[in-house]
Amino acid sequence: MWEQLQQTVDFIKEKTGFSPEYGVILGSGLGSFTDDIQIEHTLPYNEIPNFPVSTVQGHKGALVFGTIGAKKVVAMQGRFHYYEGYDMKQVTFPVRVMKYLGVTKLIVSNASGGVNPNYEVGSIVLIKDHVNMMPEHPLRGKNDERFGPRFVNMSEPYSRMMIAKAKEIAKKNAIEVQDGVYLGLQGPTFETLAEYRMVKILGADCVGMSTVPEVIVARHMDMEVFGLSVITDMGDEENIEEVNHAEVLKAAQKAEPHVRLLIKSLIENY
């Protein structure tokens, strides 16, 4: 992977001459955050060597480089999922690329199903921890010490300082936020009612099909991580029949102005 990574990073540096501090991964229905970036370069995934290509509706498929305030940013419009057929090393490859472009802080967003009764559709959840129930681990196999240690400390996968700053920003802008534990499952099926119950029993507040692999790899490389989830459906008897991808996108887009403001302000002020 090292040779592929070098080839990809060299290509991007040659094309953009850009060294971002922040990396942002935009989940379902949250792609228009890039409107807040003073864009300097856009590279479609299909033009970048060794890059996978996003196949999911609501994921546009480009790396966007630019500034927010004084901060240099690279944003992924659309991420890659294990359920699309990629292995975990492909899913997390862009995070490795971001690190070697200069990124030290990673912001990840997603859409998820809520099981915490205090949540509702449209709730914004600051992820404070996660449960990994994906069937393959992104660090499985021989460890490359150039990336990070064999055994990664996951006592603080999501930066407490970034969460505190986000809460401060939310309060100042009268944006209601929750915090919670995110559980990652493979997908692509939405969860059954029994699976939603399992998620709750395991101590999680919401469940989705992404984010966990990227966060593990970011922590492997000692990047500071902030995660945010938009609740797009509720996993209970009353709401479970309504879940489909169109509804998920609709709910995410409704919450998007607040999500955009939070992420933009966090980048500017942290």
C-alpha positions in Angstrom: 0.0 0.0 0.0 2.9 2.4 0.7 3.8 2.7 -3.0 0.2 3.3 -4.0 -0.1 5.9 -1.3 3.0 7.7 -2.4 1.8 7.7 -6.0 -1.6 9.1 -5.0 -0.2 11.8 -2.7 2.4 12.9 -5.3 -0.3 13.2 -8.0 -2.6 15.3 -5.7 0.3 17.5 -4.6 1.4 18.0 -8.2 -2.2 18.9 -9.2 -3.0 21.2 -6.3 0.2 22.2 -4.4 -2.1 22.1 -1.4 -1.3 21.1 2.2 -4.6 21.0 4.2 -4.8 21.0 8.0 -8.4 19.7 8.2 -9.9 16.8 6.4 -13.7 16.5 6.2 -15.7 13.3 5.1 -19.2 14.2 4.2 -21.9 11.5 4.6 -25.3 11.0 3.0 -27.2 14.2 2.2 -24.5 16.4 3.6 -22.5 17.0 0.4 -23.3 20.7 0.0 -21.0 21.7 2.9 -18.5 22.4 0.2 -20.5 25.6 -0.6 -18.9 26.9 2.6 -15.4 26.3 1.2 -13.5 28.9 -0.8 -12.7 26.3 -3.4 -9.3 26.3 -5.0 -9.2 22.8 -6.6 -11.7 19.9 -7.3 -10.4 16.5 -8.2 -13.1 13.8 -9.2 -12.3 10.5 -7.6 -12.1 8.8 -11.0 -9.1 11.0 -12.0 -7.1 10.2 -8.8 -4.8 7.2 -9.1 -5.7 4.2 -6.8 -8.8 6.0 -5.5 -12.1 4.0 -5.3 -15.2 5.6 -6.8 -18.4 6.2 -4.7 -21.5 4.4 -6.0 -24.1 5.6 -3.6 -26.8 8.2 -4.4 -26.2 11.4 -2.4 -22.4 10.9 -2.6 -21.0 13.1 -5.4 -17.5 11.7 -5.7 -14.8 14.4 -5.6 -12.0 15.7 -3.4 -12.5 19.5 -2.8 -9.6 21.7 -1.7 -9.9 25.2 -0.4 -10.1 27.4 2.7 -12.6 28.1 5.5 -11.5 31.3 7.2 -7.7 31.0 7.5 -7.7 27.2 7.6 -6.8 24.9 4.7 -9.3 22.1 4.1 -9.8 19.0 2.0 -13.3 17.6 1.8 -14.5 14.3 0.5 -17.8 14.7 -1.3 -18.9 11.1 -0.8 -17.2 8.3 1.1 -16.7 4.6 0.4 -18.5 1.8 2.2 -17.6 -1.8 2.9 -21.0 -2.8 1.6 -20.2 -1.4 -1.8 -17.7 -4.3 -2.2 -14.5 -2.5 -1.2 -12.3 -4.0 1.4 -11.5 -2.0 4.5 -8.1 -0.9 3.2 -9.8 0.7 0.2 -12.5 2.2 2.4 -9.9 3.9 4.5 -7.3 4.7 1.8 -8.5 8.3 1.5 -7.8 8.9 5.2 -4.2 7.7 4.7 -3.9 10.1 1.7 -5.3 13.0 3.8 -2.7 12.4 6.5 0.2 12.4 4.0 -1.2 15.6 2.4 -0.8 17.3 5.9 -4.1 16.7 7.6 -3.9 16.6 11.4 -7.6 16.9 12.2 -10.4 14.8 10.7 -14.1 15.6 10.8 -16.5 12.8 9.8 -20.2 13.1 9.3 -22.9 10.5 8.6 -26.6 9.7 8.6 -27.8 7.1 11.2 -30.8 5.4 12.7 -31.5 6.4 16.3 -32.4 4.1 19.2 -32.1 6.6 22.0 -35.6 7.7 22.9 -34.4 11.3 23.5 -33.6 11.5 19.8 -35.9 12.3 16.9 -35.5 12.5 13.2 -33.3 15.4 12.4 -31.4 15.3 15.7 -27.7 16.2 15.5 -25.6 13.8 17.6 -21.9 14.6 18.5 -20.3 11.1 18.5 -18.4 10.6 21.8 -17.5 6.9 21.3 -18.3 3.9 19.0 -18.9 0.2 18.9 -17.2 -1.6 16.0 -19.3 -4.5 14.7 -18.0 -4.4 11.1 -17.0 -7.9 9.9 -13.5 -6.8 8.8 -11.0 -4.6 10.6 -9.1 -2.0 8.7 -5.8 -2.7 10.5 -6.0 -6.5 10.0 -2.8 -7.9 8.5 0.9 -6.9 8.8 1.3 -3.5 10.5 3.3 -0.8 8.7 5.1 1.1 11.5 5.3 4.2 9.2 1.6 4.6 9.7 1.3 3.9 13.4 1.6 1.2 16.1 0.4 -2.4 15.9 -2.0 -1.9 18.8 -3.9 1.4 18.7 -5.1 3.1 21.9 -8.8 3.8 21.4 -9.5 5.3 24.8 -10.4 8.6 23.1 -11.4 7.9 19.5 -13.3 11.2 19.3 -11.5 14.4 20.6 -13.1 15.6 23.9 -11.7 19.1 23.2 -13.3 19.2 19.8 -16.7 18.0 21.2 -16.5 20.7 23.9 -15.8 23.4 21.3 -18.7 22.1 19.1 -21.1 22.2 22.1 -20.0 25.8 22.8 -20.6 26.7 19.2 -24.0 25.0 19.2 -25.1 26.9 22.3 -24.0 30.2 20.9 -26.0 29.6 17.7 -29.0 28.1 19.5 -28.5 24.7 17.7 -29.8 21.7 19.7 -27.2 18.9 19.8 -27.1 15.6 21.6 -24.1 13.3 22.2 -24.0 9.6 21.9 -22.4 6.3 21.0 -22.4 5.2 17.4 -22.5 1.5 16.4 -21.1 0.5 13.0 -22.7 -2.4 11.1 -22.0 -3.7 7.6 -25.2 -2.8 5.8 -26.5 -2.2 3.2 -29.9 -3.4 4.7 -31.5 -1.1 7.2 -31.7 -2.7 10.6 -34.6 -5.0 11.6 -36.5 -4.1 14.7 -34.6 -6.9 16.5 -31.3 -5.5 15.4 -32.3 -2.0 16.6 -33.1 -3.5 20.0 -29.6 -5.2 19.9 -27.9 -1.9 19.2 -29.7 -0.4 22.3 -28.9 -3.3 24.5 -25.2 -3.0 23.5 -25.1 0.6 24.9 -25.2 2.5 21.6 -27.5 5.4 20.8 -27.5 5.3 17.0 -26.4 2.9 14.2 -25.0 3.3 10.7 -22.9 1.7 8.0 -19.8 3.9 7.9 -17.4 6.1 10.0 -15.9 3.5 12.3 -13.2 2.3 9.9 -12.1 5.8 9.0 -11.9 6.8 12.6 -9.8 3.7 13.5 -7.3 4.5 10.7 -7.2 8.2 11.6 -6.4 7.3 15.2 -3.8 4.7 14.0 -2.0 7.7 12.4 -2.6 10.0 15.5 -5.1 12.3 13.8 -7.5 14.2 16.1 -11.1 13.2 15.2 -14.5 14.8 15.5 -17.6 12.9 14.5 -21.2 14.0 13.9 -24.3 12.0 13.0 -27.7 13.2 11.8 -30.6 10.9 12.9 -32.5 10.2 9.8 -34.8 7.5 11.1 -35.9 6.1 14.5 -35.6 2.3 15.1 -38.8 1.7 17.0 -42.1 0.0 16.3 -43.8 3.2 15.1 -41.2 4.4 12.7 -39.4 1.3 11.3 -41.7 0.8 8.2 -40.9 4.3 6.9 -37.2 3.8 6.4 -35.8 4.1 2.8 -32.8 5.9 1.3 -34.8 8.7 -0.1 -36.2 9.5 3.4 -32.7 9.3 4.8 -31.4 11.9 2.3 -34.5 14.1 2.9 -33.9 14.1 6.7 -30.2 14.7 6.4 -30.8 17.6 4.0 -33.2 19.2 6.5 -30.6 19.2 9.2 -27.8 20.2 6.9 -27.8 24.0 7.5 -27.1 23.5 11.2 -24.5 20.8 10.5 -22.8 23.1 8.0 -22.7 25.9 10.5 -21.3 23.7 13.2 -18.5 22.2 11.1 -17.6 25.5 9.5 -17.4 27.3 12.9 -15.5 24.4 14.5 -12.8 24.6 11.7 -12.6 28.4 12.0 -12.3 28.4 15.8 -10.5 25.3 16.8 
